[in-house]
Amino acid sequence: MKKKFLITGANGQLGSMFMNLLENEAEGVDLPDVDITELESVQRAVDRTDPEWIINCSAVTDVDLCQRRPELAYRVHRDGVGNLARTGRKLVTFSTDHVFNGRYDRVQPFLEDDTPSPANIYGESKLQGESEALSGFADNIVIRTSWLFSESMGMVPYFWRMLSENALITAVTDQIACLTYAPDLAEAVMKIIISGRFGLFHLASNPGVTPFELATMLAEYVNGTIQETTWAQLDLDAPRPAYSVLATSRGMELQQVWDAVEKWRISK
């Protein structure tokens, strides 16, 4: 059955946003039925739905898992995107602020034409996926974003739930990045598609914040105890960028971060 959009990773946080937004215009696929790392699996889905656009929401979002299993990260984020691009359908795929490894004392947000320097395997694999999507494909779109959250997934609902249960929250103070409300992101992507624009876009809510600042803000509404920590103290597998705030020179901006958090809070 012909559909205008094929959504890969349709069961995930972002994929479900697009499925809700596009309704009958989209066909959603996900593991185990369609595996983007297998070209034949991708081609069967494309032949069945005959889409004009593929919106790729498939990803390994566990940054530490990517660091432990780089072959998995590259297979999904680089090779999977390459398979989708080679179908000849117009493609939207998503990248990350982790393509930048800014120092904590940096104060200037990263724009689309700033030179990447990946912070970890996750960022490097996503950067290679960007190249797969854009090299030789004039109509494709890459969206860099960060710290995605929605009704029940992401840092915002996690902190809210922990605070509501009067649990101790441990939040890092030495990483500044942008939160992104998933419904806002999906709507902005559709505006870009409709406008006929293409290429690389940064989409995230400014200004950047630390997780500790976010938890402190949410604690104004619900009780809880917040404990400061650093990434070094957490001793996780993947290094994080100390500063990876995204801004755009392409005129497509999301609402400010605290407006986005308030919109989420009111919608609960």
C-alpha positions as CSV (number, residue, x, y, z in Angstrom):
1,M,0.0,0.0,0.0
2,K,1.5,3.3,-1.1
3,K,2.3,5.8,1.7
4,K,4.0,9.2,1.5
5,F,6.2,8.4,4.5
6,L,8.0,5.3,5.8
7,I,9.0,5.7,9.4
8,T,11.8,3.4,10.6
9,G,12.2,3.0,14.3
10,A,8.5,3.7,14.6
11,N,8.1,2.2,18.0
12,G,10.7,4.5,19.6
13,Q,10.3,7.9,21.3
14,L,10.7,10.0,18.1
15,G,9.2,7.5,15.7
16,S,6.0,7.4,17.6
17,M,5.8,11.2,17.4
18,F,5.9,11.0,13.7
19,M,3.3,8.2,13.6
20,N,0.9,10.3,15.7
21,L,1.5,13.4,13.6
22,L,1.2,11.8,10.2
23,E,-1.5,9.3,10.9
24,N,-2.7,7.7,7.6
25,E,0.1,9.2,5.5
26,A,2.8,7.1,7.2
27,E,3.7,3.4,7.5
28,G,5.7,2.6,10.6
29,V,8.3,-0.3,10.7
30,D,10.6,-1.5,13.4
31,L,12.6,-4.5,14.6
32,P,12.3,-7.4,14.2
33,D,10.2,-7.0,11.1
34,V,12.5,-4.4,9.3
35,D,16.2,-4.1,10.1
36,I,17.8,-1.1,8.5
37,T,21.3,-2.7,8.7
38,E,20.1,-5.3,6.2
39,L,19.6,-3.8,2.7
40,E,17.2,-6.5,1.6
41,S,15.0,-5.9,4.6
42,V,15.0,-2.2,3.8
43,Q,14.2,-2.7,0.1
44,R,11.3,-5.0,0.9
45,A,9.7,-2.3,3.1
46,V,10.2,0.3,0.5
47,D,8.8,-1.9,-2.3
48,R,5.7,-2.6,-0.2
49,T,5.0,1.0,0.8
50,D,6.5,3.0,-2.1
51,P,7.1,6.1,0.0
52,E,8.2,9.5,-1.2
53,W,10.1,10.0,2.1
54,I,11.8,7.8,4.6
55,I,12.1,9.3,8.1
56,N,14.7,7.3,10.0
57,C,14.2,7.2,13.7
58,S,16.2,4.0,14.2
59,A,19.1,4.4,16.6
60,V,21.2,2.9,19.4
61,T,20.5,5.6,22.0
62,D,22.6,4.1,24.8
63,V,25.8,6.1,24.5
64,D,27.7,3.7,26.8
65,L,26.6,0.7,24.9
66,C,27.9,2.3,21.7
67,Q,31.3,2.8,23.4
68,R,31.4,-0.9,24.4
69,R,30.1,-2.2,21.1
70,P,31.3,0.1,18.3
71,E,30.5,-2.4,15.6
72,L,26.8,-2.1,16.6
73,A,26.9,1.6,16.6
74,Y,28.5,1.8,13.1
75,R,26.2,-0.8,11.7
76,V,23.1,1.1,12.8
77,H,24.2,4.7,12.5
78,R,26.4,4.5,9.4
79,D,25.6,1.4,7.4
80,G,21.8,1.5,8.2
81,V,21.6,5.1,7.0
82,G,23.6,4.2,3.9
83,N,21.1,1.4,3.1
84,L,18.2,3.8,3.5
85,A,19.8,6.5,1.3
86,R,20.6,4.0,-1.5
87,T,16.9,3.2,-1.9
88,G,16.6,6.5,-3.9
89,R,13.8,7.8,-1.7
90,K,14.2,11.2,0.0
91,L,15.6,10.7,3.5
92,V,15.4,12.4,6.9
93,T,17.8,11.0,9.5
94,F,18.8,12.2,12.9
95,S,22.2,13.0,14.4
96,T,23.5,14.3,17.7
97,D,25.3,17.1,19.5
98,H,27.9,14.4,20.4
99,V,29.5,15.1,17.0
100,F,31.0,18.1,19.0
101,N,33.4,17.8,21.9
102,G,33.3,21.3,23.3
103,R,35.2,22.3,26.4
104,Y,33.2,23.3,29.5
105,D,34.5,26.9,29.3
106,R,33.1,27.3,25.8
107,V,30.3,29.9,25.6
108,Q,29.5,29.9,21.8
109,P,26.9,27.5,20.6
110,F,27.7,25.2,17.7
111,L,26.3,26.1,14.3
112,E,25.8,23.8,11.3
113,D,29.1,24.8,9.6
114,D,31.3,24.4,12.7
115,T,33.8,21.6,12.3
116,P,32.8,18.4,14.2
117,S,35.1,16.7,16.6
118,P,33.2,13.7,18.0
119,A,33.1,13.2,21.7
120,N,32.7,9.4,21.6
121,I,31.8,6.4,19.4
122,Y,28.2,7.4,19.4
123,G,29.1,10.8,18.0
124,E,31.5,9.4,15.5
125,S,29.1,6.8,14.2
126,K,26.4,9.4,13.8
127,L,28.8,11.7,12.0
128,Q,29.6,9.0,9.5
129,G,25.8,8.5,9.1
130,E,25.5,12.1,8.2
131,S,28.0,11.6,5.4
132,E,26.1,8.6,4.1
133,A,22.8,10.6,4.0
134,L,24.2,13.8,2.4
135,S,27.0,12.8,0.1
136,G,25.6,12.6,-3.4
137,F,22.0,12.9,-2.3
138,A,20.7,16.5,-3.0
139,D,17.3,16.2,-1.4
140,N,18.1,14.5,1.9
141,I,17.9,16.1,5.4
142,V,20.0,15.5,8.5
143,I,18.8,16.9,11.8
144,R,21.2,17.3,14.7
145,T,19.4,17.4,18.1
146,S,20.1,16.5,21.7
147,W,18.5,15.3,25.0
148,L,15.2,14.4,23.5
149,F,12.2,14.1,25.9
150,S,8.5,13.4,25.5
151,E,5.5,12.6,27.7
152,S,7.1,9.6,29.5
153,M,10.6,9.3,28.1
154,G,13.8,11.3,28.5
155,M,15.5,13.3,31.3
156,V,12.6,15.6,32.1
157,P,10.0,12.9,32.9
158,Y,12.6,10.8,34.7
159,F,13.6,13.7,37.0
160,W,9.9,14.5,37.5
161,R,9.0,11.0,38.4
162,M,12.0,10.7,40.8
163,L,11.2,14.0,42.5
164,S,7.5,13.0,42.8
165,E,8.5,9.9,44.6
166,N,10.7,12.0,46.9
167,A,13.7,10.0,45.7
168,L,17.3,11.2,45.7
169,I,18.3,12.5,42.3
170,T,21.9,12.5,41.2
171,A,22.4,15.1,38.5
172,V,25.6,16.1,36.7
173,T,26.9,19.7,36.9
174,D,29.7,19.5,34.3
175,Q,27.7,19.1,31.0
176,I,25.8,21.8,29.1
177,A,23.6,20.8,26.3
178,C,20.1,21.5,24.9
179,L,16.9,19.8,25.7
180,T,14.5,19.0,22.8
181,Y,10.8,18.3,23.2
182,A,10.0,15.5,20.8
183,P,6.6,16.9,19.6
184,D,8.3,20.2,18.8
185,L,11.0,18.4,16.9
186,A,8.6,16.3,14.8
187,E,6.6,19.4,13.8
188,A,9.7,21.4,12.9
189,V,10.9,18.5,10.7
190,M,7.6,18.5,8.8
191,K,7.9,22.2,8.2
192,I,11.3,21.7,6.7
193,I,10.0,18.9,4.4
194,I,7.1,21.0,3.3
195,S,9.3,24.0,2.6
196,G,11.4,22.0,0.2
197,R,14.7,22.8,2.0
198,F,17.4,20.1,2.5
199,G,20.8,19.6,4.0
200,L,21.9,19.9,7.6
201,F,19.9,21.5,10.4
202,H,20.4,22.0,14.1
203,L,17.1,21.7,16.0
204,A,17.1,22.0,19.8
205,S,15.7,24.3,22.5
206,N,18.0,27.0,23.8
207,P,19.6,28.0,26.0
208,G,21.7,25.1,27.1
209,V,21.4,23.7,30.6
210,T,23.1,21.2,32.9
211,P,21.1,18.3,34.2
212,F,21.5,19.7,37.7
213,E,19.9,23.0,36.5
214,L,17.0,21.1,35.0
215,A,16.4,19.0,38.2
216,T,16.6,22.2,40.3
217,M,13.9,23.9,38.1
218,L,11.6,20.9,38.3
219,A,12.0,20.7,42.1
220,E,10.1,24.0,42.3
221,Y,7.0,22.0,41.5
222,V,7.6,18.7,43.2
223,N,9.6,17.8,46.3
224,G,12.8,15.8,46.2
225,T,16.5,15.9,47.0
226,I,19.1,16.7,44.3
227,Q,22.7,15.6,44.7
228,E,25.5,17.1,42.5
229,T,27.9,14.8,40.6
230,T,30.2,14.8,37.7
231,W,30.7,12.5,34.7
232,A,34.1,11.5,36.2
233,Q,32.4,10.4,39.4
234,L,29.9,8.4,37.6
235,D,32.7,6.5,35.8
236,L,30.7,5.5,32.7
237,D,32.1,3.9,29.5
238,A,31.6,6.8,27.1
239,P,33.1,10.3,27.5
240,R,30.5,13.1,27.2
241,P,31.0,16.6,25.6
242,A,31.3,19.2,28.4
243,Y,29.6,21.8,26.1
244,S,27.6,20.8,23.1
245,V,24.9,23.5,22.8
246,L,23.4,23.6,19.3
247,A,22.2,26.7,17.6
248,T,21.2,27.3,14.0
249,S,22.1,29.6,11.1
250,R,19.2,28.3,9.0
251,G,16.3,30.1,10.6
252,M,14.4,27.1,12.0
253,E,14.3,27.5,15.8
254,L,12.4,25.6,18.4
255,Q,10.8,27.3,21.4
256,Q,13.0,28.3,24.4
257,V,13.9,25.5,26.7
258,W,11.9,26.5,29.8
259,D,8.8,27.1,27.6
260,A,9.2,23.6,26.2
261,V,9.5,22.1,29.7
262,E,6.5,24.1,30.9
263,K,4.5,22.9,27.8
264,W,5.4,19.4,28.8
265,R,4.4,20.0,32.4
266,I,1.0,21.4,31.6
267,S,0.3,18.6,29.1
268,K,0.7,16.0,31.9
